[in-house]
Amino acid sequence: MVERSAHLDLAFGSLADTTRRDILRRVAGRELSVGEIAASYDMSLAAVSKHLIVLENARLVTKHRDGKLQVVRFSPPALAGVSEHLQRYRDIWEHSLDRLEKYLKEQG
């Protein structure tokens, strides 16, 4: 349970940053080299690398070498735990809306 919680903390912490969410969006479509990712931002390569380390630690992306390039790949399984966690709240919210709908129909 604690390990799962730590993973969620890392994932949500990673996703809390706009730049990291944008990087994740970019690599979700296709693999990109670190240089290709960095070219999209007005920041140093070192700053982009720090963002990638945070995403890697949360297991949201993986990196591998392709010749001289470091290539970044999206890792969808890491979002499964996040999705499961959010599903609980979605279920609660939908149940509340269903109750509201029923109440409104009874009043109408």
Summary of the structure (lengths in Angstrom):
residues: 108
radius of gyration: 18.9
end to end distance: 46.0
largest distance: 68.2
contacts: 277
relative contact order: 0.14
helix: 69%
strand: 13%
